[in-house]
Amino acid sequence: MCPADLLALPSNADLRRLINFSASDGRIWLAGHRMLLMHAEALGAMRREMIECMGREQTRRVFMRVGHASGKRDAALARQVRPDASVFDLFAVGPQLHMLEGAVKVSVEKFDIDIEKRHHHAIFRWDYSWEVDTHLRDFGPQTEPVCWMLVGYASGYVSSFMGFPILYRETQCGGCGHDHCRIEGRPAADWPDGEERLRDYDADSLIDKIADLRAEVETLRSTLAPRDELGELVGRSRAFSRAADLMRKAATTQVTVLLTGETGVGKERFARALHAMSPRADQPFVAINCAALPADLIESELFGAEKGAFTGADCVRAGRFERADGGTLFLDELGELPLPAQAKLLRALQTGEIERLGGTQPRHVDVRVIAATNVDLDAAVAGGAFRRDLLYRLNVFPIRIPPLRERQDDIAPLADHLLHRFAKRHQHRIAGITDRALDAMRRHDWPGNVREMENLIERAVIVVGQDDMLDVEDIFPALPGGEHVSIDADGSLERCVPLAIGALYDDVRCKGLSLDELEDALIREAVRRCDGNLSAAARELGMTRPQLSYRLGRARDRSRQ
Ligand SMILES: [Zn+2]
């Protein structure tokens, strides 16, 4: 056993700094995770109701799993906060956070861990367990331990910390009349009933059974319903659903669809999804970007060319129309199509026939056209750059793809989807996205839409450490920090230094102050607050007395001008 002094927990100042009370907007953060300060008594009341309606066993499992999830989250923080610490100090993050979170007082009695050798044996003493308090009050002394959420936390934290299942259990509990609780942790395999106890954390509770049944019903329903392949499209916002509904309606028909929307909204993905939902799903989907090809090549690309049709055409080539025969042709950035090609496209749409460059024989093609544009085609028609008859022909079924800033409710599922896609692509394990980062994403304007989000998340996935969470700084490296209030060692709120730059900026701008006038005003305020004592005012402003005198002189000169 380790000597007692080795078992003293390190300072928790680094952990306290992770807690921020953002009182002005009603949120509390623990390193980017939203926390709640709630009455233990209220949680106790919920526990009592659950025991009464679903029984003690089910309730115990639910509480253990909630604790487990919380412990796992805190384990992800440990390496982030104390990357270079000893194993004991690194491990101590869990017990120390558990204390800061108000769950229980933890003292270490035995600590014998070797991560490499997968060895774990530890014993902790628990005092002031919130679960003992509430359980004793509601039900009186028990014969079985009652610290379900706490034990779940310990098992979740340590399993995640060690990288394989560790089970903690109470060898004595305050809820059974003991003076305090004691827990002991070993690898699940080392407990005689380990396998069975691990099942406490399995998703087999009543609630999960209901969820499973619901999922089964959904699956059965979806096999009966027609195919709905949104594929890579993710969204649940009203704006997105409206576009998706229109797509579903268009998919079953042969109608020509015109997708409009800003750059980066994902028009090609929408076109692919429309194709996948259509009866042509098993036929080719051919895409062409009209802006990416030089004007003199676009016609041969679209309609093909006979040998010798133009310089460099040394063999017969089928165009995209022919390659898309039976399927769908996607014309991106249609507004960039030169006028001669527009005339040929119009004819192809009207007659279903195309002619290769240098050819004389019309060929019949069965192609469904989906076009997309981010320019105002009406304006292009007015300016003479786009044929009015072609616009009428294409604009039969317009679908506007909404910009990301109109899709607030899609930010979280979309970010999550992209995180998984890029984590897989770069073979990088990422624990998730912090609530704070999601919040910043919801406030962002997204001028580059989904493509911008793809770029930011892919970059963040690459730079963030293995098993870390993506935080605000990873996604928006240039974003300045917000209001910051933390707690000191006594547990009181430290004097806050609000970096409310935005509010200050608005104030300065609306009063029409120049930077010089702002500086003058700050200096005068400091002097006033220090009752004219220039040395004290200089200290307040973090400058020397001569520096302050010089600036005061400048301020006086300016006010005389
Ligand atoms: Zn206990």
Boltz pocket constraint, residues with backbone or C-beta under 6 A from the ligand:
constraints:
  - pocket:
      binder: B
      contacts: [[A, 129], [A, 132], [A, 145], [A, 146], [A, 147], [A, 170], [A, 172], [A, 173], [A, 174], [A, 175], [A, 181], [A, 182]]
      max_distance: 6.0
